Each structure stands twice: as C-alpha cells, then as structure tokens.
Amino acid sequence: MEIDSQPKLVPLDIEQSDYTNWGLGGNYYLGRNFIIRLEYRSYTVTTDSNDVELATWKIGFNSFF
C-alpha cells in the first residue's frame, strides 16, 4: 500500500506501509438444520513509525430447511 499526501492538506510522513489481514473461523452443527458460527479476524497496518491493529469477533446462527 502506498500513501500519497496532498500538500494543501496535512502533510503525512508515511511513504509506504504494509497491510496484513488474517482470520480463523469454525462452524458447529447444533442439529440437522441449525449451525452456529464463530469467526476471529485480525487487521494490521504497519508504517515506518508504528503499527495499528484491529481485531474483531463474530458469532452467527444459521438455519435452513
């Protein structure tokens, strides 16, 4: 990811950054037609001076007939 700043706005000291995204999830059948789902995702943006991380948990319930 490359970031360009506009001189009229606030100048940025970031020239280049790296982006990492990974996730892990699973499904569990509660019965013949019901599924519960759990998922974890992690996002990381690395710049010259620091790292910014965001993590999310998701849980879902599905049914089908």
MOPAC internal coordinates of N, CA, C and O (Angstrom, degrees):
PM7 1SCF
backbone

  N    0.0000 0     0.00 0     0.00 0    0    0    0
  C    1.4306 1     0.00 0     0.00 0    1    0    0
  C    1.5232 1   106.95 1     0.00 0    2    1    0
  O    1.2310 1   120.08 1   -51.53 1    3    2    1
  N    1.2844 1   117.46 1   128.47 1    3    2    1
  C    1.4539 1   121.97 1   176.22 1    5    3    2
  C    1.5213 1   109.03 1  -114.16 1    6    5    3
  O    1.2310 1   120.47 1   -41.38 1    7    6    5
  N    1.3151 1   116.71 1   138.62 1    7    6    5
  C    1.4610 1   122.16 1  -176.64 1    9    7    6
  C    1.5255 1   108.71 1  -117.79 1   10    9    7
  O    1.2310 1   120.34 1   -54.88 1   11   10    9
  N    1.3204 1   116.96 1   125.12 1   11   10    9
  C    1.4626 1   122.54 1   175.90 1   13   11   10
  C    1.5151 1   108.56 1  -110.02 1   14   13   11
  O    1.2310 1   120.41 1   -43.96 1   15   14   13
  N    1.3087 1   116.82 1   136.04 1   15   14   13
  C    1.4656 1   120.04 1   178.86 1   17   15   14
  C    1.5181 1   109.51 1  -103.48 1   18   17   15
  O    1.2310 1   121.70 1   -25.96 1   19   18   17
  N    1.3111 1   114.35 1   154.04 1   19   18   17
  C    1.4546 1   120.46 1   176.18 1   21   19   18
  C    1.5208 1   108.14 1   -99.55 1   22   21   19
  O    1.2310 1   119.42 1   -52.19 1   23   22   21
  N    1.3454 1   118.71 1   127.81 1   23   22   21
  C    1.4684 1   120.73 1  -175.47 1   25   23   22
  C    1.5274 1   114.05 1   -62.05 1   26   25   23
  O    1.2310 1   119.75 1   154.34 1   27   26   25
  N    1.3265 1   118.09 1   -25.66 1   27   26   25
  C    1.4642 1   120.34 1  -178.85 1   29   27   26
  C    1.5268 1   111.51 1   -72.69 1   30   29   27
  O    1.2310 1   120.83 1   153.58 1   31   30   29
  N    1.3214 1   116.01 1   -26.42 1   31   30   29
  C    1.4565 1   120.36 1   178.69 1   33   31   30
  C    1.5232 1   108.70 1   -94.29 1   34   33   31
  O    1.2310 1   120.48 1    16.64 1   35   34   33
  N    1.2917 1   116.68 1  -163.36 1   35   34   33
  C    1.4596 1   121.27 1   178.46 1   37   35   34
  C    1.5284 1   108.66 1   -70.52 1   38   37   35
  O    1.2310 1   119.38 1   -57.29 1   39   38   37
  N    1.3293 1   118.80 1   122.71 1   39   38   37
  C    1.4695 1   119.39 1   179.73 1   41   39   38
  C    1.5284 1   111.05 1   -70.30 1   42   41   39
  O    1.2310 1   120.72 1   -40.06 1   43   42   41
  N    1.3114 1   116.22 1   139.94 1   43   42   41
  C    1.4577 1   122.24 1   179.95 1   45   43   42
  C    1.5248 1   109.79 1  -102.42 1   46   45   43
  O    1.2310 1   120.59 1   -36.77 1   47   46   45
  N    1.3247 1   116.47 1   143.23 1   47   46   45
  C    1.4555 1   121.47 1   176.93 1   49   47   46
  C    1.5284 1   111.53 1   -94.05 1   50   49   47
  O    1.2310 1   120.36 1  -169.27 1   51   50   49
  N    1.3125 1   116.92 1    10.73 1   51   50   49
  C    1.4611 1   121.77 1  -177.45 1   53   51   50
  C    1.5223 1   108.51 1   -95.74 1   54   53   51
  O    1.2310 1   120.54 1   -58.52 1   55   54   53
  N    1.3004 1   116.57 1   121.48 1   55   54   53
  C    1.4553 1   121.03 1   177.01 1   57   55   54
  C    1.5226 1   111.34 1   -96.35 1   58   57   55
  O    1.2310 1   121.02 1   133.19 1   59   58   57
  N    1.3204 1   115.65 1   -46.81 1   59   58   57
  C    1.4527 1   120.80 1  -177.05 1   61   59   58
  C    1.5269 1   109.13 1  -146.54 1   62   61   59
  O    1.2310 1   120.70 1   -32.69 1   63   62   61
  N    1.3224 1   116.27 1   147.31 1   63   62   61
  C    1.4614 1   120.03 1   178.89 1   65   63   62
  C    1.5224 1   109.65 1  -142.86 1   66   65   63
  O    1.2310 1   121.26 1   -20.73 1   67   66   65
  N    1.3228 1   115.19 1   159.27 1   67   66   65
  C    1.4592 1   122.24 1   177.91 1   69   67   66
  C    1.5237 1   109.11 1  -110.58 1   70   69   67
  O    1.2310 1   120.71 1   -33.10 1   71   70   69
  N    1.3305 1   116.24 1   146.90 1   71   70   69
  C    1.4543 1   123.24 1  -177.54 1   73   71   70
  C    1.5257 1   108.42 1  -124.23 1   74   73   71
  O    1.2310 1   120.56 1   -51.05 1   75   74   73
  N    1.3138 1   116.54 1   128.95 1   75   74   73
  C    1.4613 1   121.48 1   178.18 1   77   75   74
  C    1.5198 1   109.12 1  -126.33 1   78   77   75
  O    1.2310 1   120.84 1   -46.34 1   79   78   77
  N    1.3259 1   116.00 1   133.66 1   79   78   77
  C    1.4525 1   122.43 1   179.04 1   81   79   78
  C    1.5264 1   107.70 1  -136.67 1   82   81   79
  O    1.2310 1   120.15 1   -53.02 1   83   82   81
  N    1.3305 1   117.31 1   126.98 1   83   82   81
  C    1.4553 1   120.91 1   174.95 1   85   83   82
  C    1.5143 1   109.60 1  -145.76 1   86   85   83
  O    1.2310 1   121.36 1   -24.53 1   87   86   85
  N    1.2985 1   115.01 1   155.47 1   87   86   85
  C    1.4544 1   120.08 1  -178.94 1   89   87   86
  C    1.5176 1   111.58 1  -148.90 1   90   89   87
  O    1.2310 1   121.77 1   -19.46 1   91   90   89
  N    1.3258 1   114.21 1   160.54 1   91   90   89
  C    1.4501 1   121.78 1   179.59 1   93   91   90
  C    1.5217 1   107.42 1  -144.25 1   94   93   91
  O    1.2310 1   120.26 1   -45.34 1   95   94   93
  N    1.3103 1   117.10 1   134.66 1   95   94   93
  C    1.4541 1   119.49 1  -178.44 1   97   95   94
  C    1.5078 1   111.95 1  -151.60 1   98   97   95
  O    1.2310 1   121.86 1   -11.72 1   99   98   97
  N    1.3179 1   114.05 1   168.28 1   99   98   97
  C    1.4526 1   119.49 1   178.85 1  101   99   98
  C    1.5098 1   111.56 1  -155.51 1  102  101   99
  O    1.2310 1   121.53 1   -24.15 1  103  102  101
  N    1.3274 1   114.69 1   155.85 1  103  102  101
  C    1.4633 1   122.58 1   177.34 1  105  103  102
  C    1.5171 1   109.01 1  -118.01 1  106  105  103
  O    1.2310 1   120.99 1   -33.80 1  107  106  105
  N    1.3396 1   115.71 1   146.20 1  107  106  105
  C    1.4559 1   121.15 1   177.25 1  109  107  106
  C    1.5260 1   108.21 1  -135.70 1  110  109  107
  O    1.2310 1   120.51 1   -55.97 1  111  110  109
  N    1.3195 1   116.62 1   124.03 1  111  110  109
  C    1.4653 1   121.47 1   179.06 1  113  111  110
  C    1.5248 1   109.55 1   -78.96 1  114  113  111
  O    1.2310 1   120.58 1   -60.60 1  115  114  113
  N    1.3367 1   116.49 1   119.40 1  115  114  113
  C    1.4576 1   121.41 1   176.78 1  117  115  114
  C    1.5204 1   111.88 1   -83.97 1  118  117  115
  O    1.2310 1   120.91 1   159.29 1  119  118  117
  N    1.2633 1   115.86 1   -20.71 1  119  118  117
  C    1.4638 1   122.04 1   179.28 1  121  119  118
  C    1.5120 1   107.90 1  -168.41 1  122  121  119
  O    1.2310 1   120.94 1    18.75 1  123  122  121
  N    1.3016 1   115.82 1  -161.25 1  123  122  121
  C    1.4592 1   119.51 1  -177.92 1  125  123  122
  C    1.5288 1   112.15 1   -67.46 1  126  125  123
  O    1.2310 1   120.00 1   143.77 1  127  126  125
  N    1.3298 1   117.60 1   -36.23 1  127  126  125
  C    1.4638 1   120.94 1  -174.38 1  129  127  126
  C    1.5242 1   114.02 1  -122.19 1  130  129  127
  O    1.2310 1   119.03 1  -164.41 1  131  130  129
  N    1.3069 1   119.46 1    15.59 1  131  130  129
  C    1.4654 1   121.13 1  -176.89 1  133  131  130
  C    1.5386 1   110.25 1  -128.50 1  134  133  131
  O    1.2310 1   120.89 1   -45.72 1  135  134  133
  N    1.3013 1   115.91 1   134.28 1  135  134  133
  C    1.4683 1   122.21 1  -179.51 1  137  135  134
  C    1.5222 1   108.53 1  -130.25 1  138  137  135
  O    1.2310 1   120.48 1   -42.32 1  139  138  137
  N    1.3235 1   116.70 1   137.68 1  139  138  137
  C    1.4584 1   121.48 1   170.67 1  141  139  138
  C    1.5292 1   106.30 1  -111.10 1  142  141  139
  O    1.2310 1   120.95 1   -41.12 1  143  142  141
  N    1.3359 1   115.78 1   138.88 1  143  142  141
  C    1.4567 1   121.43 1  -173.17 1  145  143  142
  C    1.5200 1   109.60 1  -126.11 1  146  145  143
  O    1.2310 1   119.92 1   -42.62 1  147  146  145
  N    1.3211 1   117.75 1   137.38 1  147  146  145
  C    1.4571 1   123.65 1   178.26 1  149  147  146
  C    1.5224 1   108.02 1  -130.09 1  150  149  147
  O    1.2310 1   120.80 1   -44.44 1  151  150  149
  N    1.3423 1   116.08 1   135.56 1  151  150  149
  C    1.4638 1   120.51 1  -176.50 1  153  151  150
  C    1.5240 1   110.18 1  -143.20 1  154  153  151
  O    1.2310 1   120.43 1   -38.66 1  155  154  153
  N    1.3275 1   116.78 1   141.34 1  155  154  153
  C    1.4590 1   123.53 1   175.23 1  157  155  154
  C    1.5206 1   108.37 1  -124.66 1  158  157  155
  O    1.2310 1   120.02 1   -47.13 1  159  158  157
  N    1.3344 1   117.57 1   132.87 1  159  158  157
  C    1.4662 1   122.31 1   178.16 1  161  159  158
  C    1.5169 1   109.85 1  -129.41 1  162  161  159
  O    1.2310 1   121.09 1   -37.61 1  163  162  161
  N    1.3196 1   115.52 1   142.39 1  163  162  161
  C    1.4609 1   122.03 1   178.81 1  165  163  162
  C    1.5233 1   108.80 1  -127.58 1  166  165  163
  O    1.2310 1   120.34 1   -48.43 1  167  166  165
  N    1.3183 1   116.95 1   131.57 1  167  166  165
  C    1.4588 1   124.07 1   177.89 1  169  167  166
  C    1.5279 1   108.04 1  -121.45 1  170  169  167
  O    1.2310 1   120.00 1   -45.43 1  171  170  169
  N    1.3314 1   117.61 1   134.57 1  171  170  169
  C    1.4551 1   122.11 1   179.34 1  173  171  170
  C    1.5260 1   109.33 1  -137.17 1  174  173  171
  O    1.2310 1   120.45 1   -49.21 1  175  174  173
  N    1.3418 1   116.74 1   130.79 1  175  174  173
  C    1.4578 1   122.77 1   172.73 1  177  175  174
  C    1.5183 1   106.80 1  -116.42 1  178  177  175
  O    1.2310 1   120.75 1   -58.51 1  179  178  177
  N    1.3258 1   116.17 1   121.49 1  179  178  177
  C    1.4589 1   122.29 1  -177.86 1  181  179  178
  C    1.5238 1   108.90 1  -108.44 1  182  181  179
  O    1.2310 1   120.46 1   -54.79 1  183  182  181
  N    1.3288 1   116.72 1   125.21 1  183  182  181
  C    1.4590 1   122.14 1   176.25 1  185  183  182
  C    1.5251 1   108.93 1  -115.34 1  186  185  183
  O    1.2310 1   120.96 1     5.28 1  187  186  185
  N    1.3190 1   115.77 1  -174.72 1  187  186  185
  C    1.4659 1   119.90 1  -179.45 1  189  187  186
  C    1.5199 1   112.17 1   -64.44 1  190  189  187
  O    1.2310 1   120.01 1   145.08 1  191  190  189
  N    1.3394 1   117.58 1   -34.92 1  191  190  189
  C    1.4582 1   120.03 1  -172.96 1  193  191  190
  C    1.5331 1   114.62 1  -102.23 1  194  193  191
  O    1.2310 1   119.29 1   150.07 1  195  194  193
  N    1.3316 1   118.95 1   -29.93 1  195  194  193
  C    1.4636 1   119.01 1  -177.25 1  197  195  194
  C    1.5230 1   111.53 1  -157.37 1  198  197  195
  O    1.2310 1   121.30 1    -4.96 1  199  198  197
  N    1.3375 1   115.13 1   175.04 1  199  198  197
  C    1.4619 1   123.22 1   177.38 1  201  199  198
  C    1.5245 1   109.12 1  -116.12 1  202  201  199
  O    1.2310 1   120.98 1   -36.46 1  203  202  201
  N    1.3246 1   115.73 1   143.54 1  203  202  201
  C    1.4606 1   121.49 1   175.31 1  205  203  202
  C    1.5249 1   106.74 1  -121.26 1  206  205  203
  O    1.2310 1   120.74 1   -53.40 1  207  206  205
  N    1.3432 1   116.18 1   126.60 1  207  206  205
  C    1.4540 1   120.82 1  -177.32 1  209  207  206
  C    1.5251 1   110.97 1  -121.97 1  210  209  207
  O    1.2310 1   121.08 1   -33.79 1  211  210  209
  N    1.3107 1   115.55 1   146.21 1  211  210  209
  C    1.4562 1   122.94 1   175.59 1  213  211  210
  C    1.5172 1   107.66 1  -138.30 1  214  213  211
  O    1.2310 1   120.34 1   -48.44 1  215  214  213
  N    1.3194 1   116.96 1   131.56 1  215  214  213
  C    1.4615 1   121.86 1   179.38 1  217  215  214
  C    1.5261 1   108.98 1  -126.54 1  218  217  215
  O    1.2310 1   120.35 1   -40.18 1  219  218  217
  N    1.3232 1   116.93 1   139.82 1  219  218  217
  C    1.4603 1   121.36 1   179.73 1  221  219  218
  C    1.5257 1   110.34 1  -132.51 1  222  221  219
  O    1.2310 1   120.99 1   -34.99 1  223  222  221
  N    1.3198 1   115.71 1   145.01 1  223  222  221
  C    1.4616 1   124.23 1   171.99 1  225  223  222
  C    1.5210 1   107.76 1  -113.52 1  226  225  223
  O    1.2310 1   120.48 1   -41.93 1  227  226  225
  N    1.3229 1   116.69 1   138.07 1  227  226  225
  C    1.4607 1   121.45 1   176.01 1  229  227  226
  C    1.5193 1   108.66 1  -131.36 1  230  229  227
  O    1.2310 1   121.21 1   -39.77 1  231  230  229
  N    1.3167 1   115.30 1   140.23 1  231  230  229
  C    1.4565 1   121.13 1   174.98 1  233  231  230
  C    1.5323 1   106.95 1  -131.31 1  234  233  231
  O    1.2310 1   120.89 1   -41.41 1  235  234  233
  N    1.3064 1   115.90 1   138.59 1  235  234  233
  C    1.4570 1   119.88 1  -177.30 1  237  235  234
  C    1.5080 1   111.59 1  -139.55 1  238  237  235
  O    1.2310 1   121.44 1   -19.85 1  239  238  237
  N    1.3132 1   114.86 1   160.15 1  239  238  237
  C    1.4521 1   122.64 1   178.55 1  241  239  238
  C    1.5237 1   107.74 1  -131.91 1  242  241  239
  O    1.2310 1   120.41 1   -55.49 1  243  242  241
  N    1.3227 1   116.82 1   124.51 1  243  242  241
  C    1.4691 1   122.44 1  -179.73 1  245  243  242
  C    1.5166 1   110.09 1  -121.23 1  246  245  243
  O    1.2310 1   121.63 1   -34.60 1  247  246  245
  N    1.3181 1   114.49 1   145.40 1  247  246  245
  C    1.4687 1   120.41 1   172.88 1  249  247  246
  C    1.5173 1   108.59 1  -137.56 1  250  249  247
  O    1.2310 1   120.83 1   -33.73 1  251  250  249
  N    1.3064 1   116.03 1   146.27 1  251  250  249
  C    1.4535 1   120.90 1   178.40 1  253  251  250
  C    1.5226 1   108.93 1  -146.42 1  254  253  251
  O    1.2310 1   121.59 1   -29.53 1  255  254  253
  N    1.3320 1   114.56 1   150.47 1  255  254  253
  C    1.4682 1   119.86 1  -177.30 1  257  255  254
  C    1.5030 1   111.23 1  -132.39 1  258  257  255
  O    1.2310 1   120.10 1   180.00 1  259  258  257

